[in-house]
Amino acid sequence: MCSVAEISVHAPSVLVQVLQEGLARTPGSFLFPNLTSLDLSRNYVDDEGLRKLAALSFFPNLTSWKLCFCSIGVAGLRALATSPFFPKLTSLAVDGNRIEDKAMPLLAACPFSILTSLNLRFC
């Protein structure tokens, strides 16, 4: 079990490698049960990458997620908004992405509708 509470990644391939290795060792379990803050800003996550991250149950206590300037669009937000794996997420920063107005109803209806902070600057 990992006791890390905050991660800021500036090399997405490192995070992908950690997640892949963790998944291989502990399939179906929480890899970062104590993680509350994840910053992937200024990485090329894109819609497909966010879809893959949103499908992981590795972050059950994540409260803050920064995905600024990550080339995310409506499809990526849809994947995040329909994921059941972020029940404690209260702060989401997606500024600087390709977010359109039609994405707002997705966020309003998402399972983690306890968001108290949503950053959409420069979208």
N, C-alpha and C positions, 0 to 999 in steps of 0.2 A: 504494500500500500504506500502511496506517495503522499507526503505531507506538504507539498508545495501549495501555496495559497495564491500566488500571482505569477503569471508568465507573460513576458513581452517578447515576441519573436520577430526578428528582422531577417531571418533566412527561413522561408517556409519549408524548404526541403528538410531542415532539421526537425521541425514539428512533424512532418509527414513520416519521417523515419522513426521518430519516437512512438508515434501512434501505431504504425505498422508493427513495430517490434512488440509493443505492449499488447496489441490485439492478438498477435501470434502466441504470446505467453499466457494471456489471461482472456480468452475469448468470452464475450458476453458480460464482462465485469467492468466495474468502474476503475479506470486507470488513474484518474486524478480526483479522488473523492473530496479533497479539501480545497480544490481550486475554486476561487471566488472571482478572479479577474483574469481575463485573457485579452491581450492586445496583439492583433495581427495586422494592424494598420500598415499601409504602404507596402503590402505584399500582394502579389498577383494571386488572389484566392479565386476569383471569378465565380460564376454561378455554379458550375460543376463542382468546384472545390467546396463551396458552402453547402451544396447538397450533400456531399460526402460527410462533412463535419456535422451537419444537422442530423445525420442518421446514426451518429455515435452516442452511446450512453456513458461516455467517459467523464462528463462534467456535470454531475447531479446537483452541485451546489454553486454553480456559476451564477453570479449576480450582475457582473459587468462584462460586456463584450464590446471591444472596439474593432471595427472592421472598416476603418476609414481609408478611402482611396484604394480599394481592393478590386476594382473592376466588377462590382456586383450589380446586377440588374434585378428586374422583377422576378425572374425565375429563381434566383438565389434567395431572395426574401421570401418567396412562396415556400421554398423548402424549409427555411428556418421557422416561418410562421406556423407550419403544419407539424413541426417536430414536437413530440411529447417529452423530449429529453432535457428541457430547460425550464423546469417549473419555478425556479427561484430568480429568473432573470428580471432585473428591475431597471437596468441601464443598458441601452443599445446605441452605439454610435456608428452610423453608416454614412457619415458625411463624405462628399467627394465621389460618390458612386453614381451609377446610372439609374437612380430610383425615380420612377414616374409616379404621378398622382394615383394611378390605378393600384399601386401597391399599398396605399393607406388602409383600405378596407381589410386587406390580408392581415396587417399588423393589429388592427382593432379586434379582429376575431380570433387571434392566435391563442393557443392554450396557456401561454405565459402572459396573459393580459394584465399582469401586475406591474407592467412597465411604468416607472415614474419619471424616467428620463429617456428621451428619444432625440438623437442628434441627426438632423437631416441637412445640415448646411452644405452648400455647394452641390446640391443634387439637381 
